[in-house]
Amino acid sequence: MTSRIAATADVDQTAQIGAGSSVWHLSQIRENAVLGENCIVGRGAYVGSGVRIGKNCKIQNDALVYEPAVLEDGVFIGPAVVLTNDHFPRAVNPDGSLKSGHDWEPVGVTLKEGSAVGARSVCVAPVTIGRWATVAAGAVVTKDVPDFALVAGVPARRIKWVGRAGVPLLEIGDGGWKCPTTGETYIEEDGRLRPADENQEEN
């Protein structure tokens, strides 16, 4: 299966686009970026140099994924999401000279397997979004998000737990939670959530 790249997309010749992936109109994929198989990069999206993206990811219209972001398999990036990459952003140095790439150290956002970031959210690097976690639309993430957490607000805070289906879980007592869609059960321990069938050492 070949990849599909729109004629108006700007894909650097050193970028790697996986089989079955689609890069849509006016999007830009910078040098040495890697997209896995079956990814979708929407209209006007930006993927920075050296960004690593796993398989089956979706990056929606006008999202900005700045290097050195890392997206694991199955990650969803909503429309107009921004993944930042600078601790202390400035256009110029203290002496007034224009900053170059050598004048700052980029820091990245890491998105773990199955996580999702809602429309117009901002993830302020360096942060990690945990496995199957969800960032609500319009949130500003300033600290790491645990696996299976639903966070919302400015700054983002956990408001619920979600399962792999993305649906809020139902509490079933004794630290247990259940997905109303899939029936999967989860265990909450010390402010963390894990699937009931997953060994604690593996989490």
C-alpha positions as CSV (number, residue, x, y, z in Angstrom):
1,M,0.0,0.0,0.0
2,T,1.5,3.3,-1.0
3,S,1.2,6.7,0.8
4,R,-0.9,9.6,-0.6
5,I,0.6,13.1,-0.6
6,A,-1.4,16.0,-1.9
7,A,0.2,18.1,-4.6
8,T,0.1,21.2,-2.4
9,A,1.8,19.5,0.6
10,D,5.4,20.3,1.4
11,V,7.1,17.1,2.4
12,D,10.9,17.2,2.7
13,Q,12.7,14.6,0.7
14,T,14.4,13.2,3.8
15,A,11.1,12.7,5.6
16,Q,9.8,9.1,5.9
17,I,6.2,8.5,5.2
18,G,4.8,5.1,6.0
19,A,2.7,2.9,3.7
20,G,-0.9,3.8,3.7
21,S,-0.4,7.3,5.2
22,S,-2.1,10.4,3.8
23,V,-0.7,13.9,3.9
24,W,-3.3,16.5,2.9
25,H,-3.3,19.9,1.3
26,L,-1.0,22.7,2.5
27,S,0.5,20.6,5.3
28,Q,4.3,20.6,5.9
29,I,6.5,17.7,6.9
30,R,10.0,18.8,7.8
31,E,13.3,17.1,7.3
32,N,14.0,13.8,8.9
33,A,10.5,13.5,10.3
34,V,9.1,9.9,10.5
35,L,5.5,9.0,10.0
36,G,4.5,5.4,10.6
37,E,2.0,3.3,8.6
38,N,-1.6,4.4,8.1
39,C,-1.3,7.9,9.5
40,I,-3.3,10.9,8.5
41,V,-1.9,14.5,8.5
42,G,-4.7,17.0,7.9
43,R,-4.9,20.2,5.9
44,G,-2.4,22.9,6.9
45,A,-0.8,20.8,9.7
46,Y,2.9,21.2,10.6
47,V,5.2,18.4,11.6
48,G,8.7,19.6,12.7
49,S,12.1,18.3,11.8
50,G,12.9,14.9,13.3
51,V,9.5,14.4,14.9
52,R,8.7,10.7,15.4
53,I,5.2,9.5,14.8
54,G,4.0,5.9,15.2
55,K,1.5,4.0,13.1
56,N,-2.3,4.7,12.9
57,C,-2.0,8.3,14.2
58,K,-4.3,11.2,13.2
59,I,-3.1,14.8,13.1
60,Q,-6.0,17.0,12.3
61,N,-6.2,20.3,10.3
62,D,-3.9,23.2,11.3
63,A,-2.2,21.3,14.2
64,L,1.4,22.3,15.0
65,V,3.7,19.5,16.1
66,Y,7.0,21.0,16.9
67,E,10.2,19.1,17.2
68,P,11.3,17.1,19.2
69,A,7.8,15.7,19.8
70,V,7.3,11.9,19.9
71,L,3.9,10.3,19.1
72,E,3.5,6.6,19.8
73,D,1.0,4.4,18.0
74,G,-2.6,5.4,17.7
75,V,-2.3,9.0,18.9
76,F,-5.0,11.6,18.0
77,I,-4.1,15.3,17.6
78,G,-7.2,17.5,17.2
79,P,-7.6,20.6,15.0
80,A,-5.4,23.5,15.8
81,V,-3.6,21.7,18.7
82,V,-0.1,23.1,19.5
83,L,2.8,21.0,20.9
84,T,5.4,23.6,22.0
85,N,9.1,23.1,22.3
86,D,10.7,26.0,24.2
87,H,11.2,26.5,28.0
88,F,11.7,30.3,27.7
89,P,10.6,31.5,24.3
90,R,12.3,34.7,23.0
91,A,12.8,35.9,19.4
92,V,16.1,37.7,20.4
93,N,19.0,37.2,22.8
94,P,19.6,39.5,25.7
95,D,21.9,41.6,23.5
96,G,19.1,42.1,21.0
97,S,20.5,39.8,18.3
98,L,18.1,37.4,16.6
99,K,18.1,34.0,18.1
100,S,19.4,31.1,15.9
101,G,18.9,27.4,16.3
102,H,22.1,27.3,18.4
103,D,20.8,29.8,21.0
104,W,18.2,27.6,22.6
105,E,17.6,24.0,23.6
106,P,14.3,22.5,22.2
107,V,12.2,20.4,24.6
108,G,9.5,18.1,23.4
109,V,6.0,16.7,24.1
110,T,5.7,12.9,24.3
111,L,2.3,11.3,23.6
112,K,2.0,7.7,24.7
113,E,0.0,4.9,22.9
114,G,-3.6,5.7,22.2
115,S,-3.7,9.2,23.8
116,A,-5.8,12.0,22.4
117,V,-5.5,15.8,22.5
118,G,-8.7,17.8,21.8
119,A,-9.1,20.7,19.5
120,R,-7.2,24.0,20.2
121,S,-5.4,22.5,23.2
122,V,-1.8,23.5,24.0
123,C,0.7,21.1,25.5
124,V,3.6,23.1,27.0
125,A,6.8,21.2,26.8
126,P,8.3,19.2,28.3
127,V,5.3,17.1,29.2
128,T,4.2,13.5,28.7
129,I,0.6,12.5,27.9
130,G,0.1,9.0,29.3
131,R,-1.3,5.9,27.6
132,W,-5.0,6.3,26.4
133,A,-5.3,9.6,28.3
134,T,-7.5,12.4,26.9
135,V,-6.9,16.1,26.9
136,A,-10.2,18.0,26.6
137,A,-10.6,20.7,23.9
138,G,-9.1,24.0,24.8
139,A,-7.0,22.7,27.7
140,V,-3.5,23.9,28.5
141,V,-1.3,21.1,29.7
142,T,1.6,22.2,31.9
143,K,2.4,18.9,33.7
144,D,2.5,15.2,32.9
145,V,-0.9,13.5,32.4
146,P,-1.3,10.0,33.9
147,D,-2.4,7.0,31.8
148,F,-6.1,6.9,31.3
149,A,-6.7,10.3,32.7
150,L,-9.2,12.9,31.3
151,V,-7.8,16.4,31.9
152,A,-9.5,19.7,31.2
153,G,-9.1,23.4,32.0
154,V,-6.4,26.0,32.2
155,P,-4.1,24.7,33.6
156,A,-5.4,21.2,32.9
157,R,-6.4,19.0,35.8
158,R,-7.7,15.5,36.0
159,I,-11.5,15.4,36.1
160,K,-12.3,11.8,35.3
161,W,-10.7,8.5,34.2
162,V,-11.3,7.1,30.7
163,G,-10.7,3.7,29.1
164,R,-9.3,2.7,25.8
165,A,-12.6,3.7,24.1
166,G,-12.2,7.2,25.4
167,V,-15.5,7.0,27.4
168,P,-15.5,8.1,31.1
169,L,-15.3,5.1,33.4
170,L,-17.9,4.1,36.0
171,E,-16.7,3.5,39.6
172,I,-17.6,0.0,40.8
173,G,-16.1,0.2,44.3
174,D,-12.9,-1.0,46.1
175,G,-10.7,1.1,43.7
176,G,-12.3,-0.5,40.7
177,W,-13.6,1.2,37.5
178,K,-15.5,-0.2,34.5
179,C,-15.9,1.0,30.9
180,P,-19.6,1.2,30.0
181,T,-18.7,0.7,26.3
182,T,-16.2,-2.2,26.3
183,G,-16.8,-3.7,29.8
184,E,-13.1,-3.6,30.5
185,T,-12.3,-3.1,34.2
186,Y,-9.5,-1.0,35.7
187,I,-7.9,-0.6,39.2
188,E,-7.0,2.7,40.8
189,E,-3.9,2.7,43.1
190,D,-2.1,5.7,44.5
191,G,-3.6,8.1,42.0
192,R,-2.9,5.9,39.0
193,L,-5.1,3.7,36.9
194,R,-4.2,0.4,35.2
195,P,-6.2,-2.3,33.4
196,A,-7.3,-5.0,35.8
197,D,-5.7,-7.7,33.6
198,E,-2.3,-5.9,33.5
199,N,0.4,-6.7,36.0
200,Q,1.4,-3.8,38.1
201,E,5.1,-4.3,37.1
202,E,4.2,-3.7,33.5
203,N,2.6,-0.3,34.0
